């Protein structure tokens, strides 16, 4: 069994997301672990050149551009890395209600036609059946309920866990879990502590279920 950890925790030890990830790691059993730190190794964005090479390779069946464009080859390497894992954990803070740009770039790199998604006969089918994905996110505001006024934004403002979940669904993951530690910027320190501890408890519970 293999676990792949994709992390973006730019606040390092001050990161509440890192605390969730650390809790998960402590519960991993009988699994090798591979880690990609997006703070150190950022994926490429789809420039015009890479987009052309991607289209030629994945849509037209021409492998030649991979040699000509190392950035596209790196996207394929990231995709192969993901395909090799039975469990993938993506950990990041919420930025402006959604994914940090570097995390979205990672998803764009591994949502690879013919590798993780199959367009089939006009309908997309995920190719990652039988695998599990976990999304760990810390957010300053509150999203489980609210009236649309910060910091109590409400569910309609949450595009971090929800978008990452949709990305994994598109790739066909059989089991997808998301943990959102909300209210991390609240002035009430006791509330912050309780919310974080609840998120950590849920994270450990998921890990214990997956690594029996």
N, C-alpha and C positions, 0 to 999 in steps of 0.2 A: 504494500500500500504506500502511496506517495501523497504528501500534502505540499501544495504550493502556496506560499504566502506572498501576496502583492501588497506592499505597504507604502503609504505616503503620510509620514508623520513629521512635518517640518519643525514642530516645536519640541521634538525629541523627548526628553524626560518629563517635560511639562505637559505633554500631549495626553489628553484623556482617551483618545483613540488608541494610543500605545498601551494604556492600562488594560483596555479591553483585549487587545491582541496578546499581551503578556499572559492574561488569564487563560486565554484559549490555548496558547502554547504549552502552558503548564499541564494541561489535561490531555495532550496528544500522546497516544500510546500505539506501539506497534506500527509505526509509520516513519518513513524517511521524510525529511523536511528540506525543501528548497525555497529560497527567499529572493525576491526581487525588490530592491529599495528604489522606488521611483524618484526619490530625492537625489540619488546618485546616478541613476541610469534612466534617463527620460526617453520614452519612445518618440519616433519621428511623427511629425504631422503630415497630412496628405497635401504635399505641395503639388503644383501642376505636373511636374515630372513624375513623381511617385504615383499620382493618380493615373496618369497615362500608362505607366508600367504595370500597375495593378490591373487595370482594365484589360490590357493586352494579355497578361498572364492568366487571370482568373476568368475572364469573360470570353476571350478569343482563343485560349489554349496555346499561347505562345510563351514558352519558358525563357526565351532569350533575355528579356528585360531584367530578370533577376540578377544576371551577371553584370549588366550595365548599371544597375542601380542598387548599391549595397544597402541603402535604407530599406528597400523592399525586402531584401534578403533578411534584414534584421526583424522586420515584421513577421516573416515566416518563422524565424527562430523563436520569437515570442509565442507564436501560435503553437509550434511544436512543443514548447515548454508547457504550455497550458494543457495540451492534449495528453501529455504524459502523466498528469496528476489525477488522482482519484477524488481529492478534495482540494478546492481552491478557496482561499480566504483573502478578501480584498478589504483593507483597512485604510480609512482616510477620514479627515474632518469635512464637515459640510462647508462649502464655500458659496455664499450668496444663494442659498436654497438648493444647491445642486452639487455636481461632482467638480472637484478641482480639474483644471484643464488637462493636467498631465494624466490623471486617472481616466478621463474620457478618451485621451489619445491612446492609452493602453487598450481600452475596450475597442476602439476603432481598429487597432492593429490586429487584434485576435478574432474579431468578427470577420473571418476570412471565408469567402465563398469557396466551396469545394474542400474546406478544411474543418470548419466548425459549423457552418451552415450550408445547406444544400437547397438551391432554388427549385430543384425538381422540375415539375411540369407547371411552372408558374406560381407555385406556392412554396414559401420558405419552410424548410424542415431543419430543426436542430440536429446536430450530429454528436452531441455529447451526452447521450442517454446513459443512465446508470451512474452518473457522477454527481457530486454534491458541491454546493457553493454557499459560502457565508459572507455576508456584508456587514462590516463593523464600522459604525459612524458615530462621531460625537458632534453635537450641534449646540450652539449657544442658546437658541430660542426653544420654544415649546411647539410641538406639532401634533401631538396625539389629540389635542383639543384646543380650541381657542376661537376668538372672534375676528381674526384677520388683522389684528393690531399687534405689532411687536411689543414685547417678545412672545406673546401668545398668538402665534400666527395661524395655527390650525392645519389640518391635514392637506388642504389644497395648496399650501406653500411648500410642501416637502417634495423635492425632486432629486434627492440623493439616494436613499435606500430604494425608493420606488423605481427610479431610472435604472440603477444597477440591477435590480431584480428583473426588469424587462429585458435587459441585455442578456442575462443568463438564461431567461426563458427562451429567447430567440435562438440561443445555442443549444437548447434542448436539455438542460440540466434537469435531472430527475427530482432533486431535492434542493430547495433554495431557502435559506433563512437570512433574516436581516435583524440586526440589533441596533437601535438608535438610542444613544445616551443623550437625552435632550435636556435643555435648561442649564447647560454648563456655564453660561454667562450670567446666571441669576445672582442677585445680591444676597440671597439667603444661603449661607454656606451649608447649613444643615440639609437644605433641599438639594443642593448640588451633590453633597455626599451621598444622600439616600438614592437619588436618581442614578448616580454612577454605580453604586453598589448593586442596585437592582439590575442594571445592564450587565455588570460583571457576572452576577449570579445566573442570568439567562444565558450568557455566553458560555459559562462553564457547563450548564445543563445541556446545551447543544453539543458541546465537545464530548461530554460523557456519553451521550446517546450515539454519537458517530464512531467513537473509539472504544467500543465495548471489547 
